[in-house]
Amino acid sequence: MTQLLQITTTPIKYEMQVERARLEIRQKFQPEGTVSHKNAQLNLEATNTRVQLDTYEMRRSLGFASPKDLVADAAQKGRENITEKTREYTDIGRQMSETYNGTTIADIYRQKMLEQPSSYTAFLPNGGTQISWIPAGLNTDYQEGYLDHSWNVTPPTMDYVPGSFHVEILQYPSINVEYLGGPHYVPPSAAPDYVAPEG
């Protein structure tokens, strides 16, 4: 049996390129840092014991008075002198009113002149010294130190690159059918090389 058909097929031919998606990260790997610090401080303030001596009364008894005291003493002595003279003149007036008993005015003044002022003994200085004192002290002031770190870190930069898929057709598929036989005539007698059978 003779094969009359010849079938030839051509397959498809293509080229495919695939690129995966990727994430690109860029980062500065040298961070910058600053350090600041302050030393601790301890401040001490000491005060010595203080003794206070008040010799005011002693100096006043010796006559070393302040102007204020001198004015006050003069005023006090003036009041005492006025009181004493008032009493003295009152006493003289009373004695003069009693001259009827034989006492004369001359006798009254003679008696006053013979009277001696009363005296007293005073020990100088007669004022003591007042002593007071303030105890010693120690004040402390402590200031804490610190150490501070400051870092400047650059954040990373991220870039997303999407993937890609590329197909290039280099050859399309095809089917080629070729007839190897000759033509068929219907009726067969129509063929140009037809030979009628004998009989």
C-alpha positions in Angstrom: 0.0 0.0 0.0 1.5 3.2 -1.1 1.4 6.2 1.4 -0.3 9.1 -0.3 0.0 11.7 2.4 3.2 13.2 4.0 2.5 15.2 7.1 5.3 17.4 8.4 5.0 19.3 11.8 7.0 22.2 12.9 7.1 22.7 16.7 6.9 26.1 18.4 10.2 27.6 19.4 10.3 30.4 22.1 12.7 32.0 24.5 11.7 32.8 28.1 13.4 35.2 30.4 12.5 35.3 34.1 13.9 37.9 36.6 13.0 37.3 40.2 11.7 40.1 42.5 14.3 41.5 44.9 14.7 43.8 47.8 17.7 46.1 47.8 18.8 47.4 51.2 21.4 50.2 51.5 22.6 51.2 55.0 25.5 53.2 56.3 27.4 50.9 58.6 29.4 53.6 60.4 27.1 55.2 63.0 28.2 58.5 64.5 28.1 58.9 68.3 28.7 61.8 70.7 29.6 61.4 74.4 29.0 64.2 76.9 29.8 63.9 80.5 30.0 66.0 83.7 32.1 65.1 86.7 30.5 64.8 90.1 31.2 67.7 92.5 31.3 67.8 96.2 31.3 71.3 97.8 32.2 71.6 101.5 31.6 74.7 103.5 32.9 74.6 107.0 32.4 77.3 109.7 34.5 77.5 112.8 33.1 77.9 116.3 32.4 81.6 117.0 32.6 83.0 120.5 30.9 86.4 121.1 31.9 88.6 124.0 29.5 91.4 125.0 31.4 93.9 127.2 28.8 96.7 126.9 27.8 96.9 130.6 31.5 96.8 131.7 32.5 99.6 129.3 29.5 101.6 130.4 30.5 101.3 134.1 33.9 102.6 133.2 32.4 105.7 131.5 32.8 104.5 127.9 29.2 105.0 127.0 27.7 105.6 123.6 26.1 108.9 122.6 22.7 107.4 123.0 23.6 106.2 126.5 25.1 109.6 127.4 21.8 111.4 126.4 19.7 108.9 128.3 22.0 109.2 131.5 21.8 113.0 131.3 18.0 112.9 131.1 17.8 110.5 134.0 20.2 112.6 136.1 18.1 115.7 135.2 15.0 114.1 136.4 16.7 112.9 139.6 18.1 116.4 140.2 14.7 118.0 139.8 13.2 115.5 142.2 16.0 116.1 144.7 15.8 119.9 144.5 12.0 119.8 144.7 12.3 117.7 147.9 15.0 120.0 149.3 13.1 123.2 148.6 9.9 121.7 150.1 11.9 120.7 153.2 13.3 124.2 153.5 9.9 125.8 153.1 8.5 123.5 155.7 11.3 124.5 158.1 10.8 128.2 157.4 7.2 127.8 158.3 8.2 126.6 161.7 10.5 129.6 162.7 8.1 130.4 165.5 9.9 127.8 167.7 13.1 129.8 167.8 14.8 128.5 164.6 16.0 131.2 162.3 16.4 131.2 158.5 20.2 131.5 159.0 20.2 128.4 161.1 18.3 126.5 158.4 20.9 127.4 155.7 23.8 126.8 158.1 22.5 123.3 158.7 22.1 122.7 154.9 25.6 123.8 154.2 26.9 121.4 156.9 25.1 118.4 155.5 27.5 116.3 153.4 26.2 114.3 150.5 26.0 110.6 151.2 28.9 108.6 149.8 29.1 105.0 148.6 31.8 102.6 147.5 31.6 101.2 144.0 33.9 98.6 142.4 34.8 99.3 138.8 34.2 97.8 136.5 30.9 96.6 138.0 29.5 95.0 134.8 30.3 91.5 133.6 31.0 90.2 130.2 28.2 88.2 128.5 29.6 85.3 126.6 27.7 83.5 123.8 28.9 81.1 121.1 27.8 79.6 117.8 28.9 76.0 117.3 30.9 74.9 114.3 29.1 73.6 111.2 29.8 71.7 108.0 27.5 72.1 105.0 27.8 69.7 102.1 26.6 70.2 98.6 26.8 67.1 96.3 26.1 67.4 92.6 25.8 64.2 90.7 27.8 63.7 87.5 26.4 62.1 84.3 27.5 60.3 81.2 25.4 60.6 78.1 25.7 58.8 74.8 24.0 60.1 71.7 24.0 57.9 68.6 23.1 59.0 65.1 22.2 55.9 63.2 21.2 56.3 59.6 18.1 54.3 58.9 18.4 51.7 56.0 17.1 52.6 52.6 15.0 49.8 50.9 14.1 49.6 47.3 11.8 46.9 46.0 12.5 45.8 42.4 9.5 43.8 41.1 10.1 40.6 39.1 9.6 40.3 35.3 8.6 37.5 32.9 9.3 37.8 29.2 8.5 35.3 26.5 9.8 35.8 22.9 8.3 33.5 20.1 11.2 32.5 17.8 9.1 30.0 15.7 5.4 29.4 15.5 4.1 25.9 15.2 2.8 24.6 11.9 1.5 21.4 10.2 2.3 20.7 6.5 0.3 18.0 4.8 1.6 17.0 1.3 -0.3 14.6 -1.0 2.1 12.3 -2.8 -0.4 10.6 -5.1 -1.9 11.8 -8.4 -5.4 13.1 -9.1 -8.4 10.9 -9.0 -10.9 11.3 -11.8 -14.5 10.4 -11.4 -15.4 8.6 -13.6 -12.0 7.1 -14.1 -12.5 7.4 -17.9 -12.0 11.1 -17.5 -8.3 10.7 -16.9 -6.1 11.7 -19.8 -4.1 8.5 -19.6 -7.1 6.3 -19.2 -6.9 2.9 -20.9 -10.1 1.0 -21.2 -9.9 -2.6 -20.1 -10.2 -5.3 -22.7 -13.4 -7.2 -23.0 
